[in-house]
């Protein structure tokens, strides 16, 4: 800008002085200014011509303001090209990455139409290039998937049998990103499902097979206990053997129950039962187990009905209450509270005992997981109780939430759906 100002001043001064010497100062000044403007317009036309051609090649040779502008545009062009090249390399890398994945990835527009997918998704769903822009529910017509993909928020995943490959099981997980677009991840879990089924069958079969030898061993122990050897060492040995057989029997029974719950899945026909009567019977059993050293309290309206499959809910609630009795010190308060709203029945079992480390809470419903050994060393539990609670509640359409802090007790919240009355015909 400094150069351009000096150029204008020099052109004006020279034109004025030269015109003064000829006797036409203002006419020559006007001519000089006009020449400057013509030259400036020429430089501008060259600059815009270079811009219109995509700023390819070397910018027009100029100095002053327009030279600075052309140099700035040229630098910006080089930065833009570097950014484009970097973006192109990133896109190519992401494309190679998605093509290398075994999981299928689909991108859906906000109206649930197909926008993009990788090779794995094309293989798993049998997609063709002509399917771009088609509604996903026209390609996957399963009612469960239609309900899943049309929900406003995605929290869980679903598992469906493949419609294009017989015997293949697929897992669908969706998430929202960008401008209400959806990324759908498809995983082939056929092998994992087969292994899980084999595991369940193995555990169930082994548990059943354990019953016979355990019965035989218990019979021989009882026979030996009734024999003539009444020494203190023999009595202690037989007693410990009997205790261990009882623990193995309890473990086998729990494994069989857990395998049955997993195999049956959610029940389709639940039997309505009175919740107050169910919890009252469990409270009576808990008082006998406690021997009067704990304070148990029940608050439940007597008109609430819940849907149960057999004794699933009795097993779930009793496991939680009995654990509260077994794992808490004398004098602990144990409260069983039940309430109902328009959609749910909530049963909370709360104690003010020793509590559970919050880091262990997410794993409490895992098979054989035990928390702090101080809570379990004297109880002889199988480590399957809360896993049975979780599956029992799931069978009845409910779920379990656990919250606790060390030294502040624990709260187990069981949420169940309201029993809908069937219309009379």
N, C-alpha and C positions, 0 to 999 in steps of 0.2 A: 504493500500500500504506500509505503514511503517512496519507493521508486516511481510509482504511478503519479503521485502528487508532484514530484520534481519534474517528471516528464511533461505534465500539463503546464506547469509554471514556465518551463523553458520554451515550450512550443509557443505559448502565449506571448512571452517576453520577446522572443526572436521575431515573431510575426509582427508585433507592434513596432519594434525598433526598425525592422526592415521596411515596413509600410511607412513609417515616419520619414525614413530617408527618401522614399519615392513620393511622398506627399499624400499617400493613401493609408494612413495608419489603421483605421478601423476596418477598411475593406480587406486589407491583407490579414489583419487579425482574424476576421471572420473566415477568410479562406483557410488560414492555418488551423483554426478550430474545426472547420469542416473536414479538412484532410485528416485530422486526428480521429474524428469520429468514424470516417470511412475506414481508416486502418483498424480501428477498434472493432467495427462491425465485421470486417474481414476475419480478424482473429476469432471473434465469437462464432462466426459461421463455421470456421474450421474446427473449433472446439465441439460445437454441437454435432457436426458431421461425424466426428470421432466417437461421440457419445452414442449417436444413433446406430453406429456400426458395432455397438456392443463394447466399446472401449478396447478394441483389439489393436495390437501393434503399439507403436510409439505415439504418444500424444503430440499435437501440433507444437512446433517450436515457438515459444513465446516467453516474455518476461513480464514483470510487473504483476498486477492483480490477476490477469488471466493466465499468466504462466504459473502463478501460485495455485490458482484453482485447478488447472490441468494436472499439475503435479500431485495435488491432494486427491483428485479423482483417480489418478493412476495408482497412488499408494492404496487407496481404498479398494480399487479393483484387484490389486495383488492380494490384499488381506482377504477379500471376498473369495477369491479363487482358492487360497489356502484353506479357508473355512469350508468351502464346498468339497475340496479334496479330502479334508479330515472327516466331514460328514459322510462322504461316499465310502471311505474306508470303514467308518463305524457301522454304517448300514450293511456293508458287505460282511463285516465280522459278525454282526448280530444274525444276519441271514444264515451264515455258515453254522453259527452256534445252534440256532433253532432247528436247522436241518439235521444236526448231529444228535439232537435229543430223541430219546425213545418215546417220550410223552408227546401226544398230539396237542398242538396249540392252535386255537381258533380265535380270531378277533371278530366280534359282532358289533354292528352299529347299534345305536340306541333303540332302533326299531326291531332288534333281534334278527337282522339279516346278515349274511356272511360277507365279510370284507376281506379277510386274509386267513390263510392257514398254512401250516408246514406239511412236509411230506408224510410225517407220522400220522397226522390227523387225516390226511387224504387216504392213507392205507387203512386206518382203523374204522373210518366211517364210509369209505368208498366214495369220496368226493371227486368231482370232475371240475374242470375250469369253468364249465358252463353254470355251475352252481353258485358262482359269485353273484351276490345280490339277492339270492333266494332266502326265504325265511327258514331259520334253523328248525322250527317245529314242523316244516314240510318235509324235512329230511329225517328227523328223529321224532316219530309220532307217539312215542310212549307217553301215556297220560301223566306218569310220575315226573318225567323229564319236562313236559310242557308246564306243569305246575311249578317245577323248580326254576326253570329259566325265566318265567314271567314274574317272579317275586321281586319286590323292589330292592331287597337287600339279601346278600348271600352270606350265610354263616356256616353252613355245613356243606357236605358233598353227598352225592347219591351214587349208588351202584346199580347198573343195569346190564342186562344181557345184550350182547351185540346183535343188531338186526342184520348185519352183513356177514358175520362169521359165526357159524354155529358152535356153541360151547365156549365162546369167549365172553368174559365178564369185564366190563369197563367201569371205571370210576370217573365221575364228572365233578370238577371243582371250578366254580365261577367267581370272578371278582370284577368290580366296577373300576374303571380308570378313565382319565381324560374327560371328554365331553359326553358323559353317560355311556361310554363304550364299555364292552364286556370282553374280558379275556377268559376263555374256557379251556381248561387243561384236562386232557383225557389220558388216563393211565390204564394200561392193560394189567389187571390184577388177577388174571386167570390162574397163574401159577401160585401166587400168594393165597388165593382163595382155596385152591386145592390143598396146599400145605396146611392151611388152617383147618380144613375139614379132616385131613388125616390126623392132625394133632388132637382134635376133639374126639375122633373115633378111638385113637390110641388111649387117651386119658380115660375115656368112658369104659373101654374094654379092660384096661388094667385095673381100674377101680372095681369093676364087677368081679374080676378074677381074684382080687385080694380078699374078697369076703369069705370064700371057702377056707383058705389056709388060716385066716385070722380066727375063724370060728373053731377050727381044729386046735389051734394053739391055745385059745382061751379054755377050751375043754380040758386039755392036758394040764394047764396051769391050775384050774380049779380042782382037778383030780389030785395033783401033787399037794395042793394046799390042804386037802382033806385027808392026806396020808398021815402016817404016824410020825413023820419027821417034823417036829414042832420047835426046832431050835430057832434062836433069834436070827441067825444068819439066813436060814432057809426061808423064814417068814418074810424077812426084808427082801430077799431075792425074788420070791414069788410075787410079793406086792409090787415091786418095781416092774417086773415083767407084765403083770396084769395092767398096770397103769399105761405102759407103752403100747400094749395091744389095744387098749381103749382109745388111745390117741390115734393109732393107725386106723382103727375102725371109724373114728370120727372123721379123719381125713378122707377115707374112702367114701364115706357117706356124703361128705360135702362135695367131693369131686363128681360123684354121680349126679347130685342135685344140680351143680353148676353146668355139667355137660347137658343135662336135660333142658335147663333154661336156655342155654345157647342154641340148642338144636330146635327148640320150639319157636323161638323168636316172639315177636309181639302177638298177643292173643287177639283173636277176632271176636270171640264171644265171652264177655266178662259177666260174672254173676254179681249183682248188687248185694252188698252186705252192710250191716249197720256198723259205722265206724266206732261209735261209743262202746258198743258191746265188744268189738275186737280189741280196742285199746284197754278196756277194763280187764279183760282176761289176761292180756300181756302184763298189765300192772300187778295183778295178783301173783303171777308167776315170778315177776321181778322182786316182789316183796319177800317171797319165799327164798329166792336166791340170795337176796341181801341179808336175810336173817335179822332185819330190823336195824341195821347199822347205817342205812342211807335214808334220806328223806325223799320220798317219791310223791309227785303230785300230778294229777290229770285234770285238764280243762278241755272239755269237748262237748259241743251241743249234741243232744241225744237224737237229732233228726237227720244227721248227715249220713248219706249212703255213698259208698265207694264201690267201684267195679274191681273185682279180684278174680284171678284165674286160680282156682283151687285155694291152697293156703299160701299163695305167693306173698300177699301183704302181711300175713301173720309172720311169715319167715323174715320179711324185710324189717318190720318194726321191732320184732322181738330180738333180732340180731343187734340192732342199734341200742335198744334199752339194756339188754343183758351186758353188752360191752361197757356201757356206762356204769353198770353196777360192778363189774369185775375189775375195771381199770381205774377206779377212783377210790380215794381213801374213805375211811369211816366218817360219817357226818356230812358227806357231800349231798347237795340238793340236785335232784333230777326231775325236770319238768317235761311233761308231754302236753303240748298245746296243739289244738286243731281248730281250723277256721275255714270258711268257705266264702268265695265270691262268685261272680257270675260265670267265670270260666274255669276256676281251679279250686281244688281242695288242698290245703297246705297243712302238713303235720310236721311240727318242729319238736325235736327232742334235744333238750339243752341241759347241760350240767355245769357246775362251777368248780370242777375238780382240777386235775393236774394239767389238762390241756394238751395240745399237740403242736409240735413245731410247724409253723406255716409252710416251711419249705417241703415238708413231707405230705401235706394235705393233698396235692394233686395226684399222688401215687397210692393213696390209701385204698382205692378200689381195684388196684392191680392184684392179680393172683399171687398169693404167698408173700406179698409185701408186708413187712412189719415195721412199725415206727420205732420209737425209742424203746430199747429192750427193757427198760424199767417198767414199761406199761404191760409187757407181755410175758416176762420170764416166769411169772408164777401162775399164769392162767392156763397154759397148755393149749392155747388156741391153734387153729390150723392155718391161719393167715388167709382164709377164703371167705370169711364172714361178710366183709363189705363188698367183695366181688359178687357174692350171692345177693346182697341187698340191691346193688346196682341193677343186676339182670332181672331180679324180681320186680322192681319198680318199672323197668323198661317194658317188661312183659305186660304190665297193666297200663302202659301209656304214660308213665311218670318219669321223673328224673330226681337225682340226688344232688344236693349242694352241701358242702362241708366248709365250715369256718371255725378257726380256733387260734388261740395264742397260748404259749406256755404260761402256766400258772393262772389262766383266766377261763378254764373250762373249754368246752367244745359245743357247737351247735350243728345238728344234722337236720336239714330241711328237705322233706319229701313232698314234691309237688305232683299232684295227680289231677287228671281231667274230671270235670263234673259228670256224674252219671245222668245221661239224658233219658227221660222217660219215653218209652216206645208208645206211639199213638195206638189207641185201641181201635179195633176194626168193628 
